[in-house]
Amino acid sequence: MSRDPSGRASSRDDASVREAMLAAVPSLRAFAISLSANVDRADDLVQETLLRAWSNLDSFEPGTNMSAWLFTILRNLFRSEYRKRRREVPDSDGTYADSMKTQPEQSSRVEFEEFREALGKLPSDQREALVLVGASGFSYEEAAEICGCAVGTIKSRVNRARTRLAELLAIESIEDLGPDRELRAVFSGGGN
């Protein structure tokens, strides 16, 4: 075992530390997959976790739980990257940036308030189905699973909710909705 400049034994030379790190890899990978829902992303997270752990091995207290320390590093890494990615938009060709423009806020606020009031007038089962499918982007199948009912029931609820909202808001065509893509998605099906 080598000594660092302060005279302490360096834990990097301890074979048991290396073995503990390697033994934790399958569990780390499974945890990373559960967090990211993507095998490639999970492998990257595990690799970055091990690199960070190795770089900061001197902060690991020998005799404590190596797996717990590694899992904490992985979880913190995932959360940090998630927060960072949440604010980022993939736009390699600049199309998204070119499309960004600000609509006048006054009419949007009034329209949103009207929409919110109309949505509140829907029966709760229809409102729930419409929000899951139209606004949250779930498929009919996923929404049915969430609500614990048949796919046909969800489709019916969404259709009735859209029809009733159109009546409440006096909407005759999709063009009446203005430039708001999210509102259009609620009425048009959002890809479902």
Secondary structure, 3 states (H helix, E strand, C coil): CCECCCCCECHHHCHHHHHHHHHHHHHHHHHHHHHHCCHHHHHHHHHHHHHHHHHCHHHCCCCCCHHHHHHHHHHHHHHHHHHHHHCCCCCCCCHHHHHCCCCCHHHHHHHHHHHHHHHHCCCHHHHHHHHHHHHCCCCHHHHHHHHCCCHHHHHHHHHHHHHHHHHHCCCCCHHHHCCCHHHHHHHHCCCC
